[in-house]
Amino acid sequence: MSESNLNADLGLTDNNGGCSCGHMEHNAAPDTAGADVVRAHYLVSGMTCSHCVASVTEELSAVPGVDSVSVALNVGGVSTVMVVSSAPVPVGEVRAAIAEAGYEMVAG
């Protein structure tokens, strides 16, 4: 699978052209459509590849109230994580889930 197809399948944007860890496991959640949806965006540092995305997605998906998670990966920089829910999710729970995955939420 080409890198452009890989990123399209994951809904990722790789602004730096590749993965540094070489891990090829992929995971991305679909967006939730509808009027009663909360979309919150967070900045996360330290993510370098789809395995990083999978780790963050898995931890955030386990937070009560989270319907889906999507990530705009910026290798070597700050990535944007969107959490979709039907009600606001406390930022402390989001921060804790990101930390549990091994990454840091940064101030926007």
N, C-alpha and C positions, 0 to 999 in steps of 0.2 A: 504494500500500500504506500503510495507516495505521501510525503509530508503534508502537502496541501490537502489531500483526502483525509489524512489522519486528523488534522486540525479541524476540518469541516465536520467530521463525525463527532468530535468532542465538543464542538462549539467553542474552540479555543482560538485565541489570536496569539501566535508566537512572534513577537517583535524582534527576536534575536537569532532565529534560525536553528534551534536545536536543543536537545536535552543533554544535560551534563552528567546525569547519573546512569543513563542507558536503560532504565527500567521501562518496560513496554506495556504495563497494565494500564487500562484506561477506564475512566468512569466520569460521566457527566450526566446531570439530571436535566430533564426537559423543563422549560419555562411553563408556568401555570397561567393560563389566560382567564380573564374574568374581571368584573368590576370590583369585587370585594377582595382585592389582592394588595398586599403590601410588598413593595420591592425596596429592600434596603441594600445599599452598596457600602462595602468596606475595603480598605486598602490593606494588603498583606505583603510582607517582605519575606524573602528567602525561598520562594518557590522557583524551581528550575525546570520542571518537566511534568508530564502527565501523571506520574506516580505521586508527585507533590499535590497535584490537583485532586487526585483520587483520595488521598489522605485527608485533605481539608474537606472535600465533599462528604466523605463518610462521617467524619466527626460532626459537621454541621447538620447533616441529615438526621442525626440521632437526637438533636435538640428538639424538645417538645414544641410543636407549632410550626416547624419548618416544613414546607411543602416541597421545595426544590432549591437547588444550589447551582449556580453557573459561575465559571471563572474565565476572566480574560487574562491569560498567562502572559507575563512580561518577564522573560528569563533574565535574571541578573538585575532586575529592578523591582518595582512595586506592582503587584498584580491586583486586579479589581475582582472582588468576590461579590456576587449578587445573591442575596437570600430572599426567597419568595415565601410568603406566609399569608394566612388569612387575617392575622392580627400581628401587631408589632411584637418582635422577639426582643427581650431585654439584651442590651448591648454587652452586659457582663457575661451572659451565657454564650454569646457569639464569640467574645474574646477568649473565654475559657476553652471553647471547642477548638478554636484555631490554635491556641497554645498546646492543647492536648495532641493535636496533629503534628506539632513541632515547629510551628511558625509564629510570627508575631504580627498582630494587627497594629498598624501605624496610624497616627493622626492624619486626617485629611486636611 
